[in-house]
Amino acid sequence: MSFDPGDEPDLSERFLVLSPGDLSETAVNGLVEEFVSRDGTDYGEVERSLEDKVAAVRKQLDDGEVCIVFDRDEEKVNLVNEHELEAG
């Protein structure tokens, strides 16, 4: 069986990339807070407060370094580094 690139699903149909302006401020803040409080999130050797983590991720989001991605199949939202998004 050979691989046909045409058989790959179109990821743009599954994933929707949103800007912070597409959501309410409350929704964006809730998403960022949930993201930074996930198990396994590592911020290095120095422990940082929730407020510091939220501010750092929010700056990355506002600067376009991180994107909001909605997965239509799983009906979940995630924050994704722009480089991961470009790598597809």
Secondary structure, DSSP 8 states (H G I E B T S, - for coil): ----GGGS--HHHHEEEE-GGGS-HHHHHHHHHHHHTSTT----SS---HHHHHHHHHHHHHTTSEEEEEETTTTEEEEEEHHHHHH-
